[in-house]
Amino acid sequence: TNSDVVALVEEIQKEEPLITASCKEHVIRLVQRLQEKLGEQEDHKFYLFKVRNIFKMTLEILRVSVEIFITGSYDRTCKVWDTASGEELHTLGGHKNVVYAIAFNNPYGDKIATGSFDKTCKLWSAETGKCYHTFRGHTAEIVCLSFNLQSTLVATGSMDRTAKLWDIEKGEVVFTLRGHSAEIVALSFNTTGDRIITGSFDCTVGVWDVVTGRMLHILIGHRGEISSAQFNWDCSLIATGSMDKTCMLWNAMTGAHIATLTGHSDEIMDVCFDYAGQRIATASADGSGRVYNAETKKCIAKLEGHGGEISKICFNPKGNRILTASSDKTARLWDAATGHCLQILEGHTDEIFSCAFNYKGNIIITGSKDNTCRVWH
């Protein structure tokens, strides 16, 4: 909020040849809007808007795009919902087993990928529900998947110890990433789309070149299975969470270990960066969350109050709020700077294992083992 906008845009101009003199004023206006957004005071309380019944949702239940969200289920389908109204738009059927992993091709939001225990991945139109491709080749269950930000590739991770990169347009496999000695349970592209990381039950994380399919680094240091692995926005850092109760930070370019973030007394279930890459949040089976400064590596806030393990943690788009989902049947909203609990979202009758903000950050969606999704406005 204190930045000199004109000076900042001139700095950007030096680095970015596409920002020519003719569009400088437009960029200044955009940055000023961003500055105003950051300066807005927020005391928004969320209230239950809709409850949606979903037959036996899977753990990878929830993904949110700009105006729609999707849920995966043990009934072998994926459902597409309107975020604003809570109404069902499409049922994506065709898998022969549990739909366990789901993803949007954000920021476009016009395609959906579903990964199933039937060993296939399907690509769908978010608008019409039409199936474009079925990707076959894995020899065991697909448990994680992700699009690159450019929306040209989808990656799938499997219990067969491999990950595969698929061409969205052609519907063909591009590379099979081999090198792990156990199941791959997490994967993530960086924002530039030239690297992908894979987290495995072999306690390591692989860093791969997307252009060649070659493994560049193997991140060794954890003493337990990997639960989560993420790049920060500018692709300089990788954060990994593990069953060994620690989160580790790594240099994304060199693969060097930077820091081990400690403090949790039980397994780490989830890790995430804020959108600016300045903070890392961790969720643990010890029932607490923690927020660390990415630069100093110090814990700056403890999120304490849940009565059971936290399986999911995420920042809102602005980065000043954190949302957690817990087995205590509640979700909580926290102040990211202080760790103060701002609101408890109650009403589910069983464990909440997934939660997400919408694109604007003014709607929350929670998914529970009670077979419902709740939309909070």
Buried (B, 14 or more C-beta within 10 A) or exposed (E): EEEEBEEBBEEBBEEEEEBEEEEBEEBBEEBEEBBEEEEEEEEEEBEBBBEBEBEEBBBBBBBBBBBBBBBBBBBBBBBBBBBBEBEEBBEBBBBEBBBBBBBBBBEBBBBBBBBBBBBBBBBBBBBEBEBBBBBEBBEEBBBBBBBBBBBBBBBBBBBBBBBBBBBBEEEEBBBEBEBBEBBBBBBBBBBEBBBBBBBBBBBBBBBBBBEEBEBBBBBEBBEBBBBBBBBBBEBEBBBBBBBBBBBBBBBBBEBEEBBBBEBBEEBBBBBBBBBEBBBBBBBBBBBBBBBBEBEEEEBBBEBEBBEBBBBBBBBBBBBBBBBBBBBBBBBBBBBBBEBEBBBEBEBBEEBBBBBBBBBEBBBBBBBBBBBBBBBBB
